[in-house]
Amino acid sequence: MATVLITGCNRGIGLELCRQLHERGDDVIGACRTASDELRPIGIRIIDGVDVGEDAGVSRLAEALGNQAIDVLVNNAGILRSDSLETVDFDNMLEQYRINTIGPLRVTRALLGNLHSGSKVAIVTSRVGSIEDNGSGNNYGYRCSKTAANMVGVNLHHDLSPKGIAVLLLHPGLVATDMTGGTGVSPADSARGLIARLDELSLASSGEFRHAEGYTLPW
Ligand SMILES: NC(=O)c1ccc[n+]([C@@H]2O[C@H](COP(=O)([O-])OP(=O)(O)OC[C@H]3O[C@@H](n4cnc5c(N)ncnc54)[C@H](OP(=O)(O)O)[C@@H]3O)[C@@H](O)[C@H]2O)c1
């Protein structure tokens, strides 16, 4: 049984990760801004008021955890503000950096004292952050924020793997959540894959960028 902390746990992929990990017996802690009616009945420990874009929210999380050891930290919270060359709004672009790029770094740094040798840290980034895989353009803010999130993850790998903490960048697939307007595979299928990737993560595979289905993605 592992103690797993998941951000953005009140809906979408984060909610499903909480559900499946709890069902198999892990000790799941869900962090969110506001708990949802779908989250509460699962029966996990919920820490609300956690906006990953704000120091205050992340400090609240760290305080609520105290010296609780975290075996697996999943930085899942994220936002998508679709745009094109014509419509890209630079404030929206910065907002996506604040949540998608700085959020995982803010949370991981705040919880360094809760991680230990043998812990795992994941960031749910996105395949659309891959420069090599970009075959269609658009979504300047989201793509760039996820590319930079991948860099955060590789940097964390370099800083944390010497401490025995493995780091993984994850693409969940195209998943039918609010973010995609319900297009894609079910959150349950995606979460199953993500959990398999977390389970197999080791220091030997730290720093990789993987699809939920298991294969390595290009940077
Ligand atoms: N769905 C896909 O196809 C897909 C593909 C690639 C990557 N991803 C990534 O997967 C992750 C989960 O996405 P999803 O599809 O589950 O999206 P979603 O259904 O829109 O859920 C997003 C989650 O992030 C939380 N969140 C947003 N801003 C936050 C903030 N400032 N502080 C704390 N939590 C915040 C939301 O909480 P609130 O309810 O409080 O807003 C919600 O729990 C994201 O990082 C996303 O970029 C998704």
The ligand as an ORCA input file, in Angstrom:
! r2SCAN-3c Opt
* xyz 0 1
  N      -8.176     15.134    -21.226
  C      -7.172     14.988    -22.064
  O      -7.366     14.507    -23.217
  C      -5.779     15.356    -21.676
  C      -4.773     15.170    -22.619
  C      -3.471     15.485    -22.277
  C      -3.189     15.964    -21.018
  N      -4.192     16.179    -20.127
  C      -3.829     16.705    -18.820
  O      -4.385     15.882    -17.829
  C      -4.606     16.647    -16.628
  C      -6.033     16.425    -16.154
  O      -6.890     16.889    -17.183
  P      -8.438     16.480    -17.294
  O      -8.649     16.043    -18.680
  O      -8.831     15.639    -16.159
  O      -9.080     17.938    -17.172
  P     -10.356     18.476    -16.384
  O     -11.434     17.469    -16.380
  O     -10.582     19.821    -16.967
  O      -9.818     18.598    -14.888
  C      -8.800     19.492    -14.583
  C      -8.488     19.370    -13.105
  O      -7.455     20.324    -12.806
  C      -7.929     21.147    -11.735
  N      -7.369     22.487    -11.763
  C      -7.417     23.403    -12.752
  N      -6.823     24.537    -12.359
  C      -6.406     24.330    -11.085
  C      -5.736     25.122    -10.135
  N      -5.363     26.385    -10.391
  N      -5.437     24.584     -8.918
  C      -5.814     23.319     -8.631
  N      -6.472     22.522     -9.488
  C      -6.758     23.031    -10.702
  C      -9.432     21.191    -11.909
  O     -10.023     21.636    -10.717
  P     -11.257     22.709    -10.717
  O     -12.507     21.872    -10.808
  O     -11.080     23.426     -9.424
  O     -11.081     23.596    -11.916
  C      -9.697     19.731    -12.239
  O      -9.691     18.964    -11.079
  C      -4.295     18.104    -16.993
  O      -2.995     18.431    -16.580
  C      -4.379     18.071    -18.521
  O      -3.612     19.105    -19.110
  C      -5.484     15.879    -20.426
*
